Amino acid sequence: MSEVFLISDTHFGHNNIIKYCNRPYENVDEMDSALIKNWNSVVGPNDKVYHLGDLTMNPKHLWIMDHLNGTKILIKGNHDIFPIKEYLPHFKDIRGSHSIAEMLLTHIPVNKQQSSRYKANVHGHLHDKLIKDNWYINVSVEHTDYTPISLDDVIAKARKIKAIKKEN
């Protein structure tokens, strides 16, 4: 049975993100290798992964996607600025947002006024920071041990807010 995973803000190939976000890596090669290893340790070939943006700062690092397990869907982030044709070989779909299990997946957190339509906003963008409101669930790698987090684990967090059903 396939699973669904979420991750955000990998910033593959982005050396400065290590110091900006105090990531526990000596250099970008170590970071990229760890992110690949972590991803493939939990995501199988038949699983689905929603990447909630800020994949890489340079299209030359898109090759990494070919070394990551799963069917990948990109929710574009503010740094995902390359022509769509650069991303298409690596992703089944590319979106601005997506609704799953009564939750809204975005890169940048949305306004709380959407809370009447969704049980939670699963997002990235803030890296190591958190919004002090449990309606927001940050899946930036800094909050997921640099590893994709299962949809089931996100739903468990969201259930603390309101009842949420599972769907793919």
C-alpha positions in Angstrom: 0.0 0.0 0.0 1.4 3.4 -0.9 1.7 6.3 1.5 1.6 10.0 1.2 4.4 12.3 2.5 5.0 16.0 2.8 8.1 18.1 2.9 9.1 21.7 2.3 12.1 24.0 1.9 14.8 21.4 0.9 16.8 24.1 -0.9 18.9 21.6 -2.7 22.3 23.0 -3.7 21.8 26.2 -1.6 24.9 26.6 0.6 23.8 29.7 2.4 20.7 28.0 3.8 22.9 26.1 6.1 24.0 29.2 8.0 20.7 31.1 7.5 18.7 28.3 9.2 21.5 26.8 11.3 21.2 23.5 9.5 23.4 20.8 11.0 25.6 20.3 7.9 29.2 21.3 7.1 28.5 22.0 3.5 25.9 21.7 0.7 27.1 18.3 -0.5 26.7 16.9 3.0 23.2 18.5 3.3 22.1 17.3 -0.1 23.3 13.8 0.5 21.6 13.7 3.9 18.3 15.0 2.5 18.4 12.3 -0.3 19.2 9.6 2.2 16.5 10.7 4.6 13.9 11.0 1.8 14.6 7.5 0.4 14.7 6.0 3.9 11.0 6.7 4.4 9.5 7.2 0.9 9.1 4.1 -1.3 8.9 4.0 -5.1 5.1 3.8 -5.1 4.5 6.5 -2.5 3.4 10.1 -3.3 5.2 13.2 -2.0 3.9 16.7 -1.9 6.9 19.1 -1.9 5.6 22.4 -0.6 8.0 24.6 -2.3 11.5 26.0 -2.3 13.0 22.9 -3.9 16.2 24.5 -5.1 17.7 27.9 -5.9 19.3 26.7 -9.1 17.8 24.6 -11.8 21.1 22.7 -12.2 20.2 20.9 -8.9 16.9 19.5 -10.3 18.7 16.3 -11.2 18.4 15.4 -7.5 14.7 14.8 -8.0 15.6 11.8 -10.2 17.3 10.2 -7.2 14.3 10.5 -4.9 11.7 7.8 -4.4 8.0 8.4 -5.1 5.7 10.2 -7.3 6.3 13.9 -6.7 3.9 16.8 -6.8 5.3 20.4 -6.4 3.4 23.1 -4.7 5.4 26.0 -5.9 7.2 28.2 -3.5 8.6 31.7 -3.7 12.0 30.4 -4.9 10.6 28.0 -7.5 10.9 30.6 -10.2 12.3 28.7 -13.2 10.2 28.0 -16.3 7.7 25.3 -15.8 9.4 23.1 -18.4 12.4 22.8 -16.1 10.2 21.2 -13.4 7.9 19.0 -15.6 10.3 16.1 -16.1 10.6 15.6 -12.4 7.0 16.1 -11.2 3.7 14.4 -11.9 2.0 17.8 -11.3 2.8 21.3 -10.3 0.3 23.4 -8.4 -0.1 26.6 -6.4 -1.9 24.9 -3.6 -3.7 21.6 -2.9 -6.5 20.4 -0.7 -6.1 17.0 1.0 -7.8 15.5 4.0 -9.6 18.8 4.7 -6.2 20.6 4.9 -4.8 23.2 2.6 -1.3 22.6 1.4 0.6 25.8 0.5 4.1 27.1 0.5 3.5 30.4 2.3 1.0 30.2 5.2 -2.4 31.5 4.2 -4.6 34.0 6.1 -6.4 32.6 9.0 -9.7 33.6 7.4 -9.4 30.3 5.5 -9.9 28.4 8.7 -13.6 28.1 8.2 -12.9 26.1 4.9 -10.0 23.9 6.1 -9.1 22.1 9.3 -5.4 23.1 8.9 -2.9 24.9 6.7 0.1 22.7 6.1 2.9 24.9 4.8 6.6 25.6 4.6 8.4 28.9 4.0 9.1 29.8 7.6 11.9 27.3 8.0 12.7 27.1 11.7 10.0 29.5 12.8 6.5 28.6 13.9 3.2 30.5 13.9 1.8 30.4 17.4 -1.5 29.0 16.3 -2.0 25.2 16.0 -4.1 25.7 12.8 -0.8 26.1 11.0 1.4 23.0 10.5 5.0 23.8 9.3 6.6 21.0 7.3 9.8 22.8 6.5 12.7 20.3 6.8 13.8 22.1 10.0 10.6 20.7 11.7 10.6 17.2 10.2 14.2 16.1 11.0 15.1 16.9 7.4 12.9 14.0 6.3 9.5 13.8 4.6 6.7 13.5 7.1 3.8 11.1 6.5 0.4 12.5 5.9 -0.8 10.2 8.7 1.6 12.1 11.1 0.3 15.4 9.9 -3.3 14.3 10.3 -2.5 13.2 13.9 -1.1 16.7 14.6 -4.2 18.3 12.9 -6.6 16.1 14.9 -5.5 18.1 17.9 -7.3 21.0 16.2 -10.4 19.4 14.7 -11.5 16.0 13.4 -9.9 15.3 10.0 -10.6 12.3 7.8 -7.8 10.7 5.7 -7.9 10.8 1.9 -5.4 10.7 -0.9 
